[in-house]
Amino acid sequence: MLLPRDALDRSSLRRVVTDRIIAEWSAAGHDTADTLPPVPWPDDLAIGAGGIGADSLDLLRLAGSLNEMFHLHCSGLEDLLLARRTLGDWLNIILRSWALHPEAITFATSGSTGTPKPCRHDMVALLREAGEHAHRLQPRRILSAVPSHHIYGFLFTVLLPAIAGVDVVDIRSGLAPAGLPRAGDLLVSFPDHWRYLTQSWAQSWGSMPGITGVSSTSPLPEDLAQRLRADGHLRLVEIYGSSETGGIGWRDTTGSPFTLLDIWSSTTGLTPDGALQIADADGRTALTPDVVETLSPRTFRVLKRRDSAVQIGGINVFPARVAAVLEAHPAIAHAHVRLAQPIARSHAHLKALLVPSDPAADIASLRTTLQAWINRSLTPPERPHSLRFVPALPLGPLGKPVDWPEDIACL
């Protein structure tokens, strides 16, 4: 088995650090497209002026993020990130620390409720999971459409290729030319990207036999899964899990139940709120993030989120939080936000039903004002695509807001 200290080489670490910096830069409100240089970044790229452009506060944020991820405090090298300010320096510091303390790594959740939650993982457990995926999928090459600093990308585009001894090609800017799939490739992606591929490469799948795809971060809609599997040339494996747990289950047939990964040796039944509790051979325990239905000791169906989140583009979004932000606008008395019912070839998004504070408000003007508020106050995945204004919210028998019909009378 690959040892934790051998799991990160300089090339893979460059991808992880670059992705983490870009994510932190975006989270701080910077425009990554206009302010950051194109990747891959060279060793002599300055973190500050003349390179990335980080000021003193940005530097603290970036250095702190990488310290948390790679546990530089364990080796006492964390302050060196503040003193040495090129990408190559940072890679050297992290590799030096990793050689001393490769035991664990911390990822951040992709939630939209404020500061992402840190999720610590033991490297031995991550390597065990990646080894299972490598054995099941047996790739000859990895095509990656996902960032490598989240747990899904780290498992499938850092650890798995290290175990299998295969190359990684980043296809986030497009498949062609180096990323054109060929027999034996493993394409690591997520639902929105898979939908893009069905729209842009629909006529090409039939000429690409022997490809395996893997999808995670959010549920793969059944209609999309059926289209991807329709001609039988693509083996598509869906991975169920979370940032907190890592991978939990897998399936490669549309609509079938998930099977527990082999790394999970036992289950202890369902909790009162419907989660499945699982354990591995080392005694590590975890709960499914969703309410599930168990069909056998090792198979289950996912029913609904336990935390009321919905997933948009792989990001956890909380409709109740979005409604609260909308209601904070003085011109909005009440708001109800839900996930829009999926339409063929459409991406997941939110919709909002709104009651103006002033029944006589000019709706066109209010819509413009509110949209500006939304753009300032909500992240892109949280922003409703549909805003509808009504005199009152529709309520169910218990007085709680319910979903609304498409033909609801609007103002």
Backbone torsions as a table, in degrees:
resi	resn	phi	psi	omega
1	MET	NA	139.8	178.6
2	LEU	-61.2	134.2	179.2
3	LEU	-80.8	148.4	179.9
4	PRO	-53.6	-39.3	-177.0
5	ARG	-69.5	-18.5	179.4
6	ASP	-97.9	3.0	-173.9
7	ALA	-80.3	-20.0	-178.2
8	LEU	-117.4	116.6	168.8
9	ASP	-103.8	178.0	-173.8
10	ARG	-65.2	-36.6	-178.5
11	SER	-65.7	-48.2	-179.6
12	SER	-68.7	-36.7	178.4
13	LEU	-64.3	-37.3	178.1
14	ARG	-58.5	-42.8	179.1
15	ARG	-64.4	-44.5	-178.1
16	VAL	-64.3	-47.1	-178.4
17	VAL	-65.5	-42.5	178.0
18	THR	-60.0	-46.5	179.9
19	ASP	-63.3	-38.1	-179.8
20	ARG	-67.7	-42.0	179.0
21	ILE	-63.3	-44.5	179.8
22	ILE	-61.4	-41.9	179.8
23	ALA	-64.4	-43.3	179.3
24	GLU	-66.8	-37.5	178.7
25	TRP	-62.1	-43.9	178.6
26	SER	-66.8	-42.7	-179.2
27	ALA	-63.3	-26.3	178.7
28	ALA	-81.4	-1.5	176.6
29	GLY	96.1	5.1	178.4
30	HIS	-79.9	152.5	176.2
31	ASP	-87.6	105.7	-174.8
32	THR	-66.8	-32.8	-177.0
33	ALA	-67.4	-36.0	-174.6
34	ASP	-93.8	-23.1	-171.2
35	THR	-109.0	-20.2	-177.3
36	LEU	-101.9	144.2	178.3
37	PRO	-70.5	159.1	179.0
38	PRO	-66.9	148.7	177.2
39	VAL	-89.2	157.4	0.8
40	PRO	-75.2	148.4	-178.1
41	TRP	-89.7	138.3	179.0
42	PRO	-79.6	164.4	179.9
43	ASP	-60.4	-33.9	-175.1
44	ASP	-86.0	9.2	177.2
45	LEU	-65.2	124.0	178.7
46	ALA	-74.4	139.9	175.1
47	ILE	-73.0	-31.6	-178.1
48	GLY	-97.4	-138.1	-176.4
49	ALA	-60.2	143.0	-179.6
50	GLY	84.7	-3.0	179.1
51	GLY	-138.9	-108.1	178.0
52	ILE	-68.6	-35.4	178.2
53	GLY	92.2	21.5	-179.3
54	ALA	-69.6	132.5	171.3
55	ASP	-88.3	-173.1	-174.0
56	SER	-61.8	-38.7	178.7
57	LEU	-71.5	-40.5	176.0
58	ASP	-59.6	-42.1	-178.7
59	LEU	-59.9	-44.0	178.2
60	LEU	-61.8	-41.2	-178.8
61	ARG	-65.4	-45.6	-178.0
62	LEU	-67.9	-45.1	-179.8
63	ALA	-64.8	-41.4	178.3
64	GLY	-63.0	-38.9	179.5
65	SER	-63.6	-44.0	-179.8
66	LEU	-72.0	-34.4	175.1
67	ASN	-60.7	-45.4	179.4
68	GLU	-63.2	-43.2	-176.6
69	MET	-64.7	-46.8	-172.9
70	PHE	-102.2	6.5	174.8
71	HIS	56.1	46.2	-179.3
72	LEU	-62.7	-23.8	179.2
73	HIS	-62.6	-23.3	-180.0
74	CYS	-67.7	-29.1	-179.9
75	SER	-102.2	-3.4	179.7
76	GLY	74.9	19.1	-176.1
77	LEU	-103.7	5.9	-171.4
78	GLU	-62.0	-34.4	-177.2
79	ASP	-72.1	-16.6	180.0
80	LEU	-65.6	-25.5	178.4
81	LEU	-65.2	-24.9	178.9
82	LEU	-83.9	-22.2	-175.7
83	ALA	-94.3	-31.6	-176.5
84	ARG	-114.7	122.5	-160.7
85	ARG	-127.0	45.2	166.3
86	THR	-124.1	160.3	179.8
87	LEU	-60.1	-41.7	179.3
88	GLY	-61.0	-40.0	175.8
89	ASP	-59.1	-45.8	-177.6
90	TRP	-65.0	-39.8	177.3
91	LEU	-62.8	-42.6	179.7
92	ASN	-62.0	-42.4	-178.8
93	ILE	-64.9	-44.9	-178.7
94	ILE	-66.3	-42.0	178.9
95	LEU	-64.6	-38.3	177.6
96	ARG	-63.6	-43.8	178.3
97	SER	-66.8	-41.2	-177.8
98	TRP	-62.8	-35.7	178.5
99	ALA	-63.8	-27.8	179.8
100	LEU	-87.9	-38.2	-175.1
101	HIS	-139.8	80.6	180.0
102	PRO	-96.5	20.5	-168.8
103	GLU	-72.3	-30.6	-172.0
104	ALA	-149.4	162.1	177.0
105	ILE	-144.0	149.7	-178.2
106	THR	-119.9	126.8	175.5
107	PHE	-104.6	169.0	176.8
108	ALA	-115.4	141.8	175.6
109	THR	-66.3	160.3	179.9
110	SER	-101.9	35.8	-177.7
111	GLY	-76.8	170.2	-178.5
112	SER	-125.9	37.4	-178.2
113	THR	-116.5	27.3	-179.4
114	GLY	119.0	-141.4	-178.3
115	THR	-64.9	126.1	178.1
116	PRO	-58.4	146.6	-178.2
117	LYS	-83.8	128.8	176.8
118	PRO	-73.8	138.3	-178.8
119	CYS	-127.6	106.2	-178.4
120	ARG	-83.0	136.6	178.8
121	HIS	-133.4	137.3	173.6
122	ASP	-73.5	134.2	-177.7
123	MET	-64.4	-34.0	178.9
124	VAL	-60.1	-42.1	179.2
125	ALA	-67.2	-40.7	178.7
126	LEU	-64.8	-41.3	178.5
127	LEU	-66.0	-34.7	177.0
128	ARG	-64.0	-43.4	178.3
129	GLU	-65.8	-46.9	179.9
130	ALA	-60.3	-35.7	177.5
131	GLY	-64.3	-38.0	176.7
132	GLU	-64.4	-43.8	178.0
133	HIS	-63.2	-41.4	179.9
134	ALA	-61.5	-41.4	179.5
135	HIS	-66.6	-40.4	-177.3
136	ARG	-74.0	-37.4	-171.3
137	LEU	-97.8	-30.6	176.3
138	GLN	45.4	61.0	-178.1
139	PRO	-76.2	153.5	170.6
140	ARG	-97.8	-20.0	179.8
141	ARG	-161.6	150.3	178.8
142	ILE	-109.0	127.3	169.3
143	LEU	-106.0	116.9	-172.1
144	SER	-108.2	124.0	173.7
145	ALA	-109.1	13.5	-173.8
146	VAL	-125.7	151.9	175.1
147	PRO	-68.9	148.7	-172.9
148	SER	-91.9	-5.0	-175.8
149	HIS	-91.3	-8.2	170.7
150	HIS	-90.9	161.7	-171.8
151	ILE	-62.6	-37.8	179.7
152	TYR	-62.1	-51.0	179.1
153	GLY	-64.4	-37.0	-179.9
154	PHE	-64.7	-43.8	179.7
155	LEU	-63.7	-46.0	-169.5
156	PHE	-94.5	-20.0	-178.1
157	THR	-119.3	-0.4	174.1
158	VAL	-120.4	-60.7	-175.6
159	LEU	-73.7	-46.9	-177.9
160	LEU	-58.9	-49.3	177.7
161	PRO	-64.5	-30.2	176.2
162	ALA	-65.4	-40.2	178.8
163	ILE	-70.1	-43.7	-176.1
164	ALA	-82.5	-13.6	-179.4
165	GLY	68.3	42.0	-177.1
166	VAL	-122.3	162.2	-179.1
167	ASP	-82.3	158.7	176.5
168	VAL	-119.7	131.6	175.5
169	VAL	-118.0	122.8	178.9
170	ASP	-80.3	119.9	-178.3
171	ILE	-113.2	20.3	-178.0
172	ARG	-67.1	-20.6	176.6
173	SER	-98.6	9.1	178.5
174	GLY	127.7	156.1	-178.0
175	LEU	-73.7	-43.0	-172.7
176	ALA	-82.7	150.1	-5.9
177	PRO	-92.2	-34.3	-172.5
178	ALA	-67.4	-26.7	-175.5
179	GLY	-90.8	8.1	177.8
180	LEU	-59.6	123.4	-175.5
181	PRO	-63.0	146.3	174.0
182	ARG	-140.2	166.2	-174.9
183	ALA	-52.5	133.9	179.1
184	GLY	92.9	-7.4	179.8
185	ASP	-72.6	148.8	169.6
186	LEU	-113.0	116.9	-179.8
187	LEU	-98.1	112.0	-176.6
188	VAL	-96.1	115.9	-171.9
189	SER	-147.0	-167.8	-178.0
190	PHE	-143.8	164.3	-169.5
191	PRO	-53.3	-46.6	-178.3
192	ASP	-62.9	-36.8	178.2
193	HIS	-71.2	-38.2	176.0
194	TRP	-61.6	-38.5	178.2
195	ARG	-64.2	-41.4	176.4
196	TYR	-58.1	-43.7	-178.8
197	LEU	-64.0	-37.0	178.5
198	THR	-66.6	-30.5	-179.9
199	GLN	-81.9	-32.6	-173.3
200	SER	-100.0	-24.8	-175.6
201	TRP	-126.5	24.2	-174.0
202	ALA	-57.9	-36.0	-177.2
203	GLN	-82.9	-4.3	-174.0
204	SER	-98.6	-21.5	-175.1
205	TRP	-58.8	-38.2	-177.2
206	GLY	-62.8	-23.6	-179.8
207	SER	-97.2	11.2	-178.0
208	MET	-124.0	61.5	-179.1
209	PRO	-69.7	156.9	175.1
210	GLY	81.8	18.1	178.9
211	ILE	-99.1	142.1	173.1
212	THR	-114.1	138.3	175.6
213	GLY	-117.5	150.7	174.2
214	VAL	-130.1	138.6	-178.6
215	SER	-130.6	139.4	176.5
216	SER	-158.8	-166.4	-178.1
217	THR	83.7	-32.5	176.6
218	SER	-158.9	161.5	-177.7
219	PRO	-60.3	139.6	177.0
220	LEU	-87.8	115.0	-179.0
221	PRO	-55.6	141.3	-174.7
222	GLU	-60.8	-37.9	-179.0
223	ASP	-64.5	-37.1	178.5
224	LEU	-69.8	-43.7	178.5
225	ALA	-59.7	-41.1	179.6
226	GLN	-64.0	-40.6	179.3
227	ARG	-65.1	-41.4	-179.3
228	LEU	-65.5	-33.2	-177.7
229	ARG	-93.8	-0.1	-167.4
230	ALA	-59.6	-43.7	-173.9
231	ASP	-90.3	-1.3	174.9
232	GLY	79.0	-0.1	-177.9
233	HIS	-85.8	-24.7	-177.3
234	LEU	-105.0	121.5	169.9
235	ARG	-87.7	119.5	-174.7
236	LEU	-114.2	119.6	-178.9
237	VAL	-109.5	125.4	177.7
238	GLU	-100.1	131.7	179.8
239	ILE	-109.1	128.8	178.0
240	TYR	-107.7	130.1	178.6
241	GLY	178.0	-158.2	-179.1
242	SER	-159.6	169.7	176.8
243	SER	-61.9	-33.4	-178.0
244	GLU	-74.0	-34.4	-171.2
245	THR	-106.1	-21.8	-164.8
246	GLY	76.8	-164.6	-179.7
247	GLY	-69.3	140.7	178.9
248	ILE	-115.7	-48.7	-176.5
249	GLY	-141.1	171.9	179.7
250	TRP	-147.9	159.0	171.7
251	ARG	-156.8	155.7	177.8
252	ASP	-132.2	21.8	176.6
253	THR	-132.5	133.1	-177.6
254	THR	-60.9	128.5	175.8
255	GLY	80.6	-6.0	-179.2
256	SER	-76.8	162.1	175.4
257	PRO	-69.0	160.8	173.8
258	PHE	-83.1	146.7	174.5
259	THR	-108.0	134.9	178.3
260	LEU	-58.9	138.9	170.8
261	LEU	-60.7	150.8	-177.9
262	ASP	-63.2	-23.5	-179.6
263	ILE	-64.2	-22.6	177.3
264	TRP	-92.1	110.3	-170.6
265	SER	-87.7	-19.7	-176.4
266	SER	-154.3	161.5	173.5
267	THR	-126.7	153.3	179.6
268	THR	-120.9	24.1	175.9
269	GLY	89.4	-173.3	-176.2
270	LEU	-93.6	144.0	173.5
271	THR	-78.6	167.5	179.2
272	PRO	-56.5	-28.1	179.8
273	ASP	-95.7	13.1	169.8
274	GLY	94.0	5.8	178.1
275	ALA	-83.4	150.8	175.0
276	LEU	-94.2	127.3	177.7
277	GLN	-94.9	131.8	-176.9
278	ILE	-129.7	161.6	-179.7
279	ALA	-144.8	150.7	175.6
280	ASP	-104.8	-178.3	-174.4
281	ALA	-66.0	-21.3	179.2
282	ASP	-90.6	2.4	179.5
283	GLY	89.0	2.6	175.8
284	ARG	-68.0	132.3	-179.4
285	THR	-116.3	158.1	179.0
286	ALA	-155.2	160.8	175.1
287	LEU	-118.8	142.3	173.4
288	THR	-63.9	141.7	178.9
289	PRO	-72.1	-7.5	-176.2
290	ASP	-122.8	162.2	167.2
291	VAL	-71.6	131.1	-177.7
292	VAL	-128.0	162.4	172.3
293	GLU	-114.9	120.7	179.8
294	THR	-84.9	134.0	179.8
295	LEU	-107.6	-22.9	176.2
296	SER	-160.8	175.2	179.5
297	PRO	-57.0	-21.6	-176.5
298	ARG	-127.8	11.2	177.2
299	THR	-129.8	149.5	-176.9
300	PHE	-157.8	158.9	172.0
301	ARG	-113.5	142.8	178.0
302	VAL	-89.1	127.9	-176.4
303	LEU	-102.1	-56.2	-178.1
304	LYS	-163.5	162.4	178.1
305	ARG	-66.0	143.3	174.5
306	ARG	-82.8	-23.9	-175.3
307	ASP	-104.5	11.7	178.1
308	SER	67.3	14.1	176.9
309	ALA	-81.5	154.7	167.7
310	VAL	-120.8	159.0	-176.8
311	GLN	-112.8	127.8	179.6
312	ILE	-128.1	115.0	-177.2
313	GLY	59.9	31.6	-179.2
314	GLY	81.4	3.9	-179.1
315	ILE	-105.8	133.1	175.2
316	ASN	-73.9	122.2	-179.5
317	VAL	-123.7	138.3	-176.5
318	PHE	-110.6	106.5	-178.1
319	PRO	-55.2	-35.4	-179.7
320	ALA	-63.6	-38.1	177.2
321	ARG	-65.7	-42.0	179.6
322	VAL	-62.6	-42.7	177.9
323	ALA	-61.1	-39.6	179.8
324	ALA	-64.2	-38.9	178.0
325	VAL	-64.9	-41.8	179.0
326	LEU	-64.4	-40.5	-179.5
327	GLU	-71.2	-16.7	177.1
328	ALA	-73.5	-15.3	175.9
329	HIS	-73.4	131.2	-174.9
330	PRO	-61.9	-19.4	-178.7
331	ALA	-89.6	-0.7	-177.8
332	ILE	-116.0	121.9	179.7
333	ALA	-85.6	-43.6	-177.8
334	HIS	-143.1	148.9	177.5
335	ALA	-142.1	142.7	173.7
336	HIS	-131.0	128.7	-174.6
337	VAL	-125.3	134.2	179.4
338	ARG	-141.2	163.6	171.8
339	LEU	-73.6	131.8	178.6
340	ALA	-68.1	144.0	175.6
341	GLN	-63.3	131.6	-176.3
342	PRO	-65.5	139.0	174.0
343	ILE	-114.8	146.3	-177.1
344	ALA	-47.5	130.8	176.1
345	ARG	68.6	11.7	178.4
346	SER	-100.9	155.8	177.3
347	HIS	-91.5	153.6	178.5
348	ALA	-63.3	140.9	177.5
349	HIS	-160.5	166.8	179.2
350	LEU	-93.8	157.2	170.4
351	LYS	-129.9	151.7	-176.1
352	ALA	-131.4	138.9	172.7
353	LEU	-112.0	127.6	-168.2
354	LEU	-128.8	139.4	175.1
355	VAL	-110.7	114.7	179.9
356	PRO	-66.8	148.5	175.1
357	SER	-65.3	-33.9	178.6
358	ASP	-107.8	110.8	-179.2
359	PRO	-58.5	-22.5	-178.2
360	ALA	-98.0	13.8	-177.1
361	ALA	-62.1	147.5	173.6
362	ASP	-75.5	112.0	-171.4
363	ILE	-66.5	-39.4	-179.2
364	ALA	-61.7	-44.2	179.0
365	SER	-67.5	-41.5	179.3
366	LEU	-62.3	-40.3	-179.6
367	ARG	-61.2	-42.9	179.8
368	THR	-64.4	-45.5	-179.4
369	THR	-63.8	-43.6	-177.3
370	LEU	-68.2	-35.7	179.4
371	GLN	-63.3	-38.2	176.5
372	ALA	-63.8	-40.0	176.8
373	TRP	-61.8	-44.4	179.6
374	ILE	-61.1	-44.8	-178.1
375	ASN	-64.7	-30.3	178.5
376	ARG	-81.3	-33.1	-166.5
377	SER	-102.1	-17.6	-174.2
378	LEU	-125.0	148.2	175.4
379	THR	-74.1	160.1	-179.0
380	PRO	-51.6	-44.1	179.1
381	PRO	-64.8	-26.2	-177.8
382	GLU	-81.2	-17.9	-171.9
383	ARG	-74.5	120.2	178.4
384	PRO	-62.7	138.7	176.5
385	HIS	-84.0	-21.4	-177.9
386	SER	-123.9	125.0	175.6
387	LEU	-118.8	119.0	179.3
388	ARG	-125.3	136.2	-175.3
389	PHE	-109.1	130.3	-176.1
390	VAL	-135.3	160.4	178.2
391	PRO	-66.9	-33.4	-178.7
392	ALA	-155.5	152.6	178.2
393	LEU	-75.7	140.4	172.9
394	PRO	-69.8	135.3	-176.7
395	LEU	-119.6	148.9	176.5
396	GLY	-86.3	-175.4	-177.6
397	PRO	-59.2	-27.4	-178.8
398	LEU	-96.0	11.1	177.5
399	GLY	79.4	13.5	179.0
400	LYS	-99.2	147.9	178.4
401	PRO	-58.9	141.9	178.8
402	VAL	-124.5	167.4	178.1
403	ASP	-62.8	157.1	-174.3
404	TRP	-117.9	148.1	179.0
405	PRO	-71.8	156.3	-179.5
406	GLU	-62.6	-27.0	-177.1
407	ASP	-96.9	22.4	178.7
408	ILE	-59.8	141.4	-179.6
409	ALA	-71.0	120.8	-177.7
410	CYS	-108.5	160.6	176.6
411	LEU	-74.7	NA	NA
